[in-house]
Amino acid sequence: MTLSDYGTSIVRTVVPFIVGTALTVAAKWGFDIDAEALTPIATIVVGAVYYAAVRKIEESKPEVGKLLGKAVQPVYGDK
């Protein structure tokens, strides 16, 4: 794996959790929720669902990969 592929993999892993955090914070507005208990769990769940959905859609529409921070999938091993 090249340094560029490594950087791509990091970006594509971190971006869903940034989105998950933003969506969790947005969802809490207007609700009386114990933020300390909800935020870490909701962030992980929302981020993981976001990542899985984008990766699935990306199979047929590669340009959707931009929603993970980079449209290019990293290459691992001897591909």
Order of alpha helices (4+ residues) and beta strands (2+ residues): alpha-alpha
